[in-house]
Amino acid sequence: MKIVDARNFTDSELVAKKKDARQEYFNLRLQQQTGALEKPSRLNELRKDVAKLETVISERRLKLTIKSRVAKKPADDKKKK
């Protein structure tokens, strides 16, 4: 999930997705302890997703407006003459 996607969710969706992600993270941690975890990288992804969701929730609580960054085009230093 990208932060831009998280900003498009409603408040209730954010809370629900955060709850689901935390529950899935808990279940994967149990699988890791029992040795049944197939995809360990998923733990890291979920941890970051929860952080993104919490960031958006915090931004909204503080009424912050975040402008999205626009990718800059590479400058042509060597223009054809």
Backbone as a chain_set.jsonl record, in Angstrom:
{"seq": "MKIVDARNFTDSELVAKKKDARQEYFNLRLQQQTGALEKPSRLNELRKDVAKLETVISERRLKLTIKSRVAKKPADDKKKK", "coords": {"N": [[0.838, -1.164, 0.0], [0.49, 2.218, -0.776], [1.206, 5.475, 0.526], [-0.333, 7.432, -0.615], [-2.563, 6.029, -1.454], [-3.619, 5.339, 1.029], [-4.392, 7.815, 1.985], [-6.66, 8.284, 0.535], [-8.677, 6.827, 1.682], [-11.627, 6.662, 3.76], [-12.254, 7.845, 7.14], [-13.335, 5.788, 8.745], [-12.714, 3.565, 7.193], [-9.94, 3.636, 7.335], [-9.471, 3.048, 10.039], [-10.57, 0.484, 10.179], [-8.948, -0.926, 8.33], [-6.483, -0.663, 9.581], [-6.944, -2.108, 11.921], [-7.389, -4.673, 10.836], [-4.884, -5.129, 9.637], [-3.193, -5.132, 11.861], [-4.193, -7.383, 13.184], [-3.624, -9.408, 11.316], [-0.844, -9.19, 11.344], [-0.316, -10.017, 13.964], [-1.179, -12.709, 13.788], [0.656, -13.68, 11.904], [3.008, -13.392, 13.338], [2.633, -15.334, 15.278], [2.69, -17.591, 13.64], [5.318, -17.413, 12.81], [6.701, -17.952, 15.169], [6.033, -20.605, 15.552], [7.218, -21.739, 13.422], [5.956, -21.992, 11.004], [5.731, -20.027, 9.143], [5.493, -18.884, 5.894], [6.134, -16.712, 4.265], [8.234, -14.524, 5.204], [8.781, -11.85, 4.635], [6.399, -10.575, 4.548], [5.755, -9.762, 7.108], [7.295, -7.453, 7.521], [6.201, -5.792, 5.538], [3.562, -5.492, 6.499], [4.02, -4.208, 8.937], [4.981, -1.752, 8.052], [2.742, -0.892, 6.612], [0.857, -0.535, 8.662], [2.082, 1.575, 9.98], [1.887, 3.572, 8.014], [-0.895, 3.87, 7.844], [-1.46, 4.745, 10.454], [-0.092, 7.153, 10.358], [-1.604, 8.657, 8.52], [-4.023, 8.767, 9.9], [-3.218, 10.27, 12.097], [-2.447, 12.65, 10.795], [-4.926, 13.548, 9.929], [-6.22, 13.909, 12.367], [-4.759, 16.013, 13.409], [-5.371, 17.861, 11.566], [-3.782, 18.361, 9.288], [-2.621, 19.313, 6.064], [-1.4, 17.675, 3.351], [0.631, 18.062, 0.628], [0.945, 16.366, -2.401], [3.892, 15.032, -3.796], [5.411, 16.029, -6.826], [6.815, 14.389, -9.484], [9.898, 15.298, -10.813], [10.981, 16.181, -14.074], [13.834, 14.978, -15.79], [16.44, 17.268, -16.385], [17.56, 18.512, -19.492], [20.736, 18.822, -20.036], [22.438, 18.82, -22.129], [21.564, 20.147, -24.777], [20.42, 19.784, -28.097], [22.004, 21.389, -30.78]], "CA": [[0.0, 0.0, 0.0], [1.209, 3.481, -0.814], [0.622, 6.483, 1.41], [-1.356, 8.131, -1.397], [-3.764, 5.191, -1.382], [-4.155, 5.431, 2.387], [-5.025, 9.127, 2.149], [-7.945, 8.271, -0.164], [-9.658, 6.102, 2.479], [-12.379, 7.431, 4.755], [-11.768, 7.619, 8.503], [-13.753, 4.465, 9.211], [-11.935, 2.579, 6.442], [-8.586, 3.645, 7.886], [-9.478, 2.334, 11.321], [-10.83, -0.925, 9.892], [-7.765, -1.496, 7.685], [-5.443, -0.729, 10.605], [-7.292, -3.224, 12.8], [-7.144, -5.899, 10.077], [-3.441, -5.294, 9.453], [-2.62, -5.523, 13.157], [-4.601, -8.767, 13.447], [-2.836, -10.259, 10.427], [0.53, -9.143, 11.85], [-0.309, -10.883, 15.142], [-1.263, -14.1, 13.337], [1.92, -14.042, 11.259], [4.014, -13.537, 14.396], [2.415, -16.662, 15.863], [3.198, -18.563, 12.666], [6.775, -17.329, 12.825], [7.174, -18.619, 16.375], [5.846, -22.052, 15.414], [8.008, -22.192, 12.28], [5.068, -22.257, 9.879], [5.619, -18.824, 8.323], [5.994, -19.12, 4.543], [6.604, -15.483, 3.633], [8.656, -13.63, 6.284], [8.792, -10.452, 4.206], [5.06, -10.021, 4.776], [5.782, -9.099, 8.415], [7.833, -6.107, 7.318], [5.207, -5.045, 4.767], [2.441, -5.162, 7.381], [4.478, -3.227, 9.917], [5.028, -0.465, 7.353], [1.371, -0.507, 6.282], [0.252, -0.018, 9.888], [2.673, 2.893, 10.217], [1.297, 4.506, 7.048], [-2.279, 4.119, 8.251], [-1.42, 5.571, 11.657], [0.348, 8.482, 9.946], [-2.744, 9.347, 7.91], [-4.969, 9.04, 10.978], [-2.644, 11.377, 12.864], [-2.549, 13.854, 9.968], [-6.318, 14.015, 9.948], [-6.533, 14.371, 13.713], [-4.1, 17.308, 13.558], [-5.865, 18.684, 10.46], [-2.679, 18.735, 8.407], [-2.838, 19.065, 4.642], [-0.149, 17.238, 2.745], [0.645, 18.154, -0.824], [1.682, 15.256, -2.993], [5.085, 15.436, -4.531], [5.341, 15.837, -8.269], [8.112, 13.948, -9.987], [10.517, 16.258, -11.712], [11.541, 15.611, -15.28], [15.271, 15.23, -15.842], [16.803, 18.417, -17.218], [18.46, 18.212, -20.607], [21.88, 19.72, -19.989], [23.071, 18.841, -23.444], [20.544, 20.351, -25.795], [20.916, 19.68, -29.467], [22.122, 22.696, -31.421]], "C": [[0.894, 1.243, 0.0], [0.473, 4.488, 0.059], [-0.48, 7.257, 0.698], [-2.663, 7.343, -1.367], [-4.425, 5.309, -0.01], [-4.868, 6.76, 2.605], [-6.389, 9.192, 1.461], [-9.031, 7.53, 0.609], [-10.413, 7.057, 3.396], [-11.832, 7.085, 6.141], [-12.118, 6.217, 9.003], [-12.995, 3.353, 8.479], [-10.51, 2.489, 6.972], [-8.508, 2.828, 9.169], [-9.673, 0.839, 11.089], [-9.6, -1.595, 9.274], [-6.616, -1.629, 8.682], [-5.688, -1.916, 11.536], [-7.007, -4.558, 12.111], [-5.649, -6.175, 9.925], [-2.77, -5.722, 10.749], [-2.972, -6.974, 13.497], [-3.796, -9.735, 12.587], [-1.379, -10.318, 10.89], [0.668, -10.068, 13.065], [-0.309, -12.355, 14.736], [0.037, -14.553, 12.675], [3.038, -14.2, 12.284], [3.863, -14.891, 15.089], [2.946, -17.749, 14.934], [4.72, -18.579, 12.661], [7.347, -18.084, 14.03], [7.046, -20.136, 16.284], [6.614, -22.614, 14.222], [7.184, -22.453, 11.039], [4.942, -21.064, 8.926], [6.277, -19.049, 6.967], [6.643, -17.893, 3.932], [7.007, -14.466, 4.713], [8.651, -12.153, 5.896], [7.442, -9.777, 4.426], [4.975, -9.299, 6.127], [6.238, -7.656, 8.27], [6.84, -5.228, 6.556], [4.052, -4.59, 5.66], [2.824, -4.097, 8.402], [4.506, -1.836, 9.293], [3.634, 0.022, 6.985], [0.665, 0.08, 7.505], [0.788, 1.38, 10.176], [2.096, 3.936, 9.265], [-0.132, 4.871, 7.443], [-2.324, 5.006, 9.488], [-0.983, 6.995, 11.331], [-0.815, 9.279, 9.376], [-3.787, 9.69, 8.97], [-4.492, 10.235, 11.798], [-2.725, 12.696, 12.098], [-3.964, 14.421, 10.012], [-6.717, 14.546, 11.311], [-5.952, 15.759, 13.959], [-4.509, 18.306, 12.477], [-4.731, 19.234, 9.604], [-3.061, 18.457, 6.964], [-1.482, 18.777, 4.018], [-0.292, 17.34, 1.236], [1.46, 16.998, -1.37], [2.851, 15.794, -3.804], [4.905, 15.132, -6.005], [6.733, 15.458, -8.737], [8.648, 14.957, -10.984], [11.075, 15.529, -12.925], [13.033, 15.91, -15.301], [15.58, 16.373, -16.807], [17.767, 17.978, -18.308], [19.594, 19.23, -20.592], [22.533, 19.873, -21.362], [21.982, 18.939, -24.512], [21.173, 20.298, -27.171], [20.916, 21.068, -30.103], [21.949, 22.604, -32.916]], "O": [[1.914, 1.297, 0.688], [-0.728, 4.364, 0.297], [-1.447, 7.689, 1.326], [-3.743, 7.926, -1.266], [-5.651, 5.37, 0.091], [-5.853, 6.817, 3.341], [-7.194, 10.069, 1.776], [-10.2, 7.596, 0.228], [-9.909, 8.12, 3.76], [-11.045, 6.15, 6.293], [-11.286, 5.544, 9.612], [-12.673, 2.323, 9.071], [-9.938, 1.402, 7.051], [-7.596, 2.022, 9.356], [-9.015, 0.019, 11.73], [-9.248, -2.712, 9.655], [-5.861, -2.6, 8.633], [-4.758, -2.637, 11.895], [-6.449, -5.469, 12.723], [-5.202, -7.313, 10.066], [-1.881, -6.574, 10.742], [-2.143, -7.706, 14.037], [-3.337, -10.767, 13.076], [-0.753, -11.376, 10.834], [1.645, -10.808, 13.183], [0.462, -13.153, 15.269], [0.469, -15.689, 12.869], [3.918, -15.046, 12.119], [4.858, -15.521, 15.446], [3.574, -18.708, 15.382], [5.337, -19.635, 12.522], [8.36, -18.774, 13.912], [7.847, -20.869, 16.865], [6.658, -23.829, 14.029], [7.674, -23.082, 10.102], [4.131, -21.096, 8.0], [7.465, -19.364, 6.888], [7.599, -18.013, 3.165], [6.189, -13.629, 5.094], [8.528, -11.293, 6.768], [7.357, -8.55, 4.485], [4.217, -8.341, 6.275], [5.632, -6.745, 8.835], [6.661, -4.057, 6.89], [3.617, -3.441, 5.584], [2.039, -3.194, 8.693], [4.103, -0.859, 9.923], [3.366, 1.223, 7.039], [-0.045, 1.079, 7.393], [0.033, 2.268, 10.571], [1.843, 5.07, 9.673], [-0.526, 6.036, 7.382], [-3.142, 5.923, 9.562], [-1.452, 7.945, 11.959], [-0.991, 10.45, 9.714], [-4.367, 10.775, 8.944], [-5.285, 11.108, 12.149], [-3.033, 13.737, 12.678], [-4.158, 15.632, 10.12], [-7.465, 15.519, 11.409], [-6.568, 16.585, 14.632], [-4.055, 19.45, 12.471], [-4.719, 20.411, 9.243], [-3.746, 17.476, 6.675], [-0.541, 19.559, 4.154], [-1.213, 16.778, 0.643], [2.538, 16.69, -0.862], [2.785, 16.865, -4.407], [4.324, 14.114, -6.382], [7.711, 16.133, -8.419], [7.937, 15.407, -11.883], [11.576, 14.409, -12.82], [13.453, 16.985, -14.873], [15.039, 16.428, -17.911], [18.672, 17.177, -18.074], [19.44, 20.354, -21.071], [23.098, 20.915, -21.695], [21.544, 17.933, -25.07], [22.313, 20.716, -27.372], [19.951, 21.822, -29.979], [22.02, 23.618, -33.609]]}, "num_chains": 1, "name": "protein.A"}
